[in-house]
Amino acid sequence: MPSQLKNYQMIVTGGTGELGMSVVSEYIKNGAIVVTNYRNPEKWNMLKDSIRESEQLIGIKTDLTQEKEVEHFFQEYQKKFKRLDVLVHTIGGFWMGGEIAETPLVKWNLMQTVNLTSAFLCTRRAFQIMKAQCSGKIYTICAQVIETFPAGMGAYTVSKAGVMALTRTLANEGKAYNIQVNTLLPGIIDTAENRQAMPNADFSQWVTPKEIAQLLIQLSRPESKALSHSLLKVTGKL
């Protein structure tokens, strides 16, 4: 088994989602110890069953959009581990919606909560740990749409633009503490949900969860210390 990240202690949020599962799997294959959250026990069991080195995986049942539960999650993490080498925040949600003029407040708030608030709560807490140890890497997942701001999906796009702004602010704040912070801008990710939503698309053009996960592995290696404040486009062949 590759060991370029052997004994890394890290958190992957949203580890039971399609992207999260690939990220968790790749980090564990490369020797890392991964802690993730889950809300659905059935999905957690699916994740465990898919991981050969399951002793390197720890799950904590938590809703990481809620401040008190985020605090509980990180307290439980710190009971087990002395440091935090990497945080990968994959939690997010998508709502196509419509024009801003037709967007219900409940849907607007949902996108901000799932995408931006969860990122704020988790990166804030991870940054506190990394600041104390003067090291660490944080990766968030943004979206290619923040470059074009297309009409008809404003609630989602604005929430992801907020994730970008949060990430770049953290990157500036992390300079004094040897903390690197970057965000990935995927195009359409090849997931079952996206295939169902766009059945006539050419799936071969999309970026796969595994490709994103493998990029994160390379960025997380100990010798990768120079990259921070970056928007990394991961668009497949689109």
Phi, psi and omega in degrees: 000134177302148183227028182294341176240028184303130179067010170301139176249120190210166178238133168241112177280152179068035186292347179263359173281170183297315176293314182302320180297319178294319180296313178302313183300314182293319179295318180294321177301331181264016170098357183284155170260123189242131172250132178225167175258162171207155176245331182252111182302327180295317178292325176298318178295323177297318179296312180302317182294334182275350183258117181292316181268063189293342178291345178269003184242131177233133178243141177232121181290113188203146170258106187275017169262357183248128187301314182296323180287326175297317179298318178298316181301312182287329174296317177296321177300313184289342173292331185262331189227147182271339183220170175227110183278319185216139167241126171244116183259103182258354181299135178182168179213161182229135171222117182297314175065220182200201179298155179305321182298337182251011185273119176292146180301324182297323178285322176301311181296324179299313180295319179294321182291309185292320185268308188270312182296319178298320179295317179299310184297317184283318180289326177301314183289320177296320180298323178301316179293314183293325178299318181294327181265354180058044175189160175143163178227138178234132176234128174249163178247114179260220180198147182300333184296344180289351176275336187240340181047062183295151176292149171092002177215040188298318183299317179292312184297317180296321179296321180286327174297325175296321177298319177299314181296319177299315183297316183290327175296315178298323179298318178293319180290334182279347183303322184286348187237015179061039178248123178261133183228125182220161176231146178260140178246084178288153165279224176281125180271136183282086177241163179299321180296317180290324177296321179293322181287330183230066188295340183263003181284162175271097185297336182293345180274347186275156174278141182265155175304323181294322179296320177295316180298318181293326175295317179299323177300313181297321181289336184272352183299148185306325184281351179272088187243348189270337188276121175202159178068022187255147171255107188260112182283128180228084193247006183065230181253012181284000000 
